[in-house]
Amino acid sequence: MSCTGDPAVDRRVAAIAVELGLDQPLVTPLPGGLANRTLRLQDGSHDYVLRLAGDAGTTLGASQGNEFAMLRLAAAAGLAPGIVLPRPADGIIVMNHACGRMPGREDLREPVFLARVGAWIARLHALPPPSLPATDFPVRAAAYLETMQARHASSKVAEI
């Protein structure tokens, strides 16, 4: 099962597919995301999305544990797909696949679409927050800028 072009990732995906009890799944890389790999895993009776955390997320200060706590809260409220295999410490989260499409520019002009998104956001914001450590965004932004300056010393980032 080769799907990503990276043999180590392909072995990891194959092991997760076995753990999930998938029989020769179709593995499709999903677009989007700069820090993580997201793959759809389908067989005759299952349809999942596997998210493999990348190193860049940690560099940016992302917390797999915090993300999982928020996903679990949203899934319990029916605002996100159900979690099938939670292993945030390993950078793995498998959820049920939710059919849909990315909104296009034209959607952002449709009152019905905007009302639906607004209602979803209102439901999300009405949830009791999970007990998580506070995030100091200025400190996180400064660390990110420092990382970018170090990586791109000859670019305009160094001028900031």
N, C-alpha and C positions, 0 to 999 in steps of 0.2 A: 504494500500500500504506500505508494509514493505520491505525496500531495503538495509538499511545500518546497521541494528542491533542497531541503536540508535534512540529510540522513538522521541526525540526532533528533530533530523535531519529529520526523516521520516515525521513528521508533517510539518516541514518547506518545504520539497520537495513537499508534497501533496498540500500545499497552493500555491506554485509557479506553479504547474501543473494546478490548477484551474485558476489562474491568466492568464496563457498562453492559456486557453481554450482547454486543452488536455482532451480527453475522455478516461479514464482508461489507462493511458500510461504504457508502459513497461519501467521500470526504471532499468538501468544496470550501476553498478559502473564501472568506467574506471580506469585502472591501472596507476600508476605513481603519482608523486607529494608527497612531504613530508609535506607540510603545508596546502594544500587545499584538498577538496573532489571534485571529478569531476564525474558527472553522465550523462548518455545518457538517454534522455526522448523521447520515440517514441509512436505515436498512428497511426491511419490509414492515417493521412494526414500531420503529423508533425514529424520532426526529429531534436532534439535540443541537445546541450550540456550545462549542468548547472554546473557552477563552484561556489562552496561555499568556501569562504575564511576561513582559519583556524586561530587560535590565533598565531601560530608560525610565520606566515608571518609578522605580526605586530612586533613581537619580533625581527625579522631579519631586520626590517626597511622598509618593503615593503609598498608601497602606492597604495591602490586600485584606487584612483583617477588618479595617474600617469599611472598605468597599463591600465585603461580604455581609457585614452587619446591616448596611443600608439596603443591599439587594434583598436580603431576607425580609426586612421590614416591608419593602415595596411589594415583594411577591406575596406576602401574607395578606396584604391589603388589596390584592388583585391588580396592582399597578405595574407588575413586571412578571415575566414568565417564572414558573416554578423552578426551584433549584434542585437538581438531580444529584450532583456530585460536588460537594463543597470541600475543597482542599486549598484554602487561601494561603496557608503556610508554604505550599508547594507551587503557588502561582497558578492553580487550576480551579476553574469554576465551570461546571457544566450545567446548563439550564435547558428547559424545554424550548424548542424553536417557536417563535411567534411569527406567523405570516404577516407580511406587510411590505411596505416599500418606503424608501427615503422620500420625504416630501420634496417637491420641486418648487421652483421659484413661483410658479402659478398658484400653488397651494397657499403660499404665504399672503396671498391677496384675497383668499376665500373666507368670508365671515364664518361659515359653518365650520371650516377646518380650524380657524383661530379660536372659536368658541370651544371646540372639542379639546384642543391643546390647553386652553386656559382652565377648563374644568379639571383636566388631568393634573395640572400643576397645583390647582387649589386643593385637590384631594391629597396630593403628595405633601404639600405644606401643612395640611391639617393633621398629619400623622405625628404621634409623639416621637421626639427625636431619640435615637438610641443613645445609650450612655457611652460616649466616645471622648477621647481627649480633644481639647480645643486645637484648632489649626491656626497658627500664626502666619497669615498670608504674606505680610511684608517680609518676614524672615525667610519663608519659602521662596518668594520671588527673588530676594537678594541672593540666595544660594543658587537658584537656577541661573541668574545672570552671571554669577561668578563661574559656574560650570561652562556656560556658553562662551564667556570671554576666554577661558582656558583652552577650550576646544577650537576656537576660531580667532586666535590672537591677531591674525592679519586681516580680519574682516571688520566691517562697520560695528559689529557687536563690541569690539574692544574700545570704540570711541564713546560708548554710553557711560 
